Amino acid sequence: MNYREWSENYEKESLNLKSIIDKERDNLNKAKNFDQVKSINRRIQILKSMYYECRLTARLLKSKAKDLDELVGESVA
């Protein structure tokens, strides 16, 4: 697997996490008591942290792929 494919996988996972976060936000509106609200908010915070890590990793890997493409392009030219 190359850096670009790896980046795309992280990007897909971030979209998956975003979808889960949206569902949890819907659940938050349906919470019946404070304990449920607290629990759902905790899950949302963990998921958001994972989402941001995936986004950052995807960008870093994409940048690395671009750098390597430029390096290979320079060596071929």
Secondary structure, 3 states (H helix, E strand, C coil): CCHHHHHHHHHHHHHHHHHHHHHHHHHHHHCCCHHHHHHHHHHHHHHHHHHHHHHHHHHHHHHHHHHHHHHHHHHHC
